[in-house]
């Protein structure tokens, strides 16, 4: 697997088992997806309604101007999109090796990404 660079640092959220937490952060690391140090206390947007009830992950880069009719594809760095897409594909591959019960939220030992 090649290494790719995601521009900037993103806010992130994970709700699930230690295995989901590890698979997600490991995938972000492999594809150099930059994260802010501490995990957000809640998921953002529409996902926030169910995020604490089910295993869930989220990564979001919030520019100063967001969610407007003026959004343009060139505002999203292609390298960053590719890095996140590859990380999510790896996360899907990893969680598909687990039973649903192995993804359910439980005690975690950390809430920092260290990236």
C-alpha positions in Angstrom: 0.0 0.0 0.0 1.2 3.4 -0.8 1.2 6.3 1.6 -0.8 9.4 0.7 -1.0 12.8 2.4 -4.3 14.2 3.6 -4.1 18.0 3.7 -4.7 19.4 7.2 -6.1 17.9 10.3 -9.7 16.7 10.7 -12.1 16.3 13.5 -13.0 12.7 14.2 -15.5 10.5 16.1 -15.6 6.8 16.9 -18.2 4.9 18.9 -17.6 1.2 19.2 -15.3 -1.4 20.5 -11.6 -1.2 21.0 -11.3 -3.3 17.8 -13.3 -0.7 15.8 -11.3 2.1 17.4 -7.9 0.4 16.6 -8.9 -0.5 13.0 -10.1 3.1 12.4 -7.0 4.9 13.8 -4.6 2.4 12.2 -6.3 3.0 8.8 -6.1 6.7 9.2 -2.4 6.3 10.1 -1.6 4.1 7.1 -3.0 6.6 4.7 -1.8 9.6 6.6 -5.2 11.1 7.3 -4.4 14.0 9.7 -6.4 14.2 12.8 -6.7 16.7 15.6 -5.4 15.3 18.8 -8.6 14.7 20.7 -11.7 12.9 19.5 -14.8 15.1 19.3 -17.3 14.5 22.1 -20.1 13.9 19.7 -20.6 13.1 16.0 -21.6 16.0 13.8 -24.6 16.6 11.6 -27.3 14.1 10.9 -25.2 11.2 12.3 -25.3 12.8 15.7 -28.8 11.5 16.3 -27.8 7.9 16.2 -24.0 7.9 16.7 -24.0 6.9 20.3 -26.6 4.1 19.8 -24.6 2.2 17.1 -21.0 1.5 16.2 -20.1 4.6 14.1 -17.1 6.6 12.8 -16.9 10.0 11.3 -14.2 12.3 10.0 -14.9 15.9 9.1 -12.8 18.8 7.9 -14.7 22.0 8.6 -13.5 25.0 6.6 -14.5 28.5 7.6 -17.2 28.6 4.8 -19.1 25.3 4.7 -22.4 23.9 3.4 -23.3 26.7 1.1 -24.5 26.9 -2.5 -21.0 28.2 -3.4 -19.2 24.9 -2.4 -16.8 23.9 -5.2 -15.0 20.6 -5.9 -11.7 22.4 -6.1 -12.0 23.4 -2.4 -11.5 19.7 -1.5 -7.9 18.5 -2.1 -7.9 15.4 -4.3 -5.1 13.8 -2.2 -7.1 14.3 1.0 -10.2 12.7 -0.6 -8.2 9.8 -1.8 -6.5 9.3 1.6 -9.9 9.2 3.4 -11.5 7.0 0.8 -8.7 4.5 1.0 -8.8 4.6 4.8 -12.6 4.0 4.9 -12.2 1.1 2.4 -9.6 -0.5 4.7 -11.8 0.1 7.7 -14.7 -1.7 5.9 -12.4 -4.6 5.1 -11.2 -4.8 8.7 -14.7 -4.7 10.3 -16.0 -7.3 7.9 -13.7 -9.7 9.6 -15.5 -9.2 12.9 -18.8 -10.3 14.3 -21.3 -7.5 15.0 -20.9 -8.1 18.7 -17.2 -7.3 18.4 -18.0 -3.8 17.1 -20.4 -2.8 19.9 -19.3 0.1 22.2 -17.4 -0.9 25.3 -14.7 0.4 27.5 -11.9 2.2 25.7 -8.5 3.0 27.1 -7.8 6.2 25.0 -9.6 9.0 23.3 -6.7 10.6 21.4 -5.5 9.9 17.9 -1.9 10.9 18.5 -1.6 12.0 14.9 
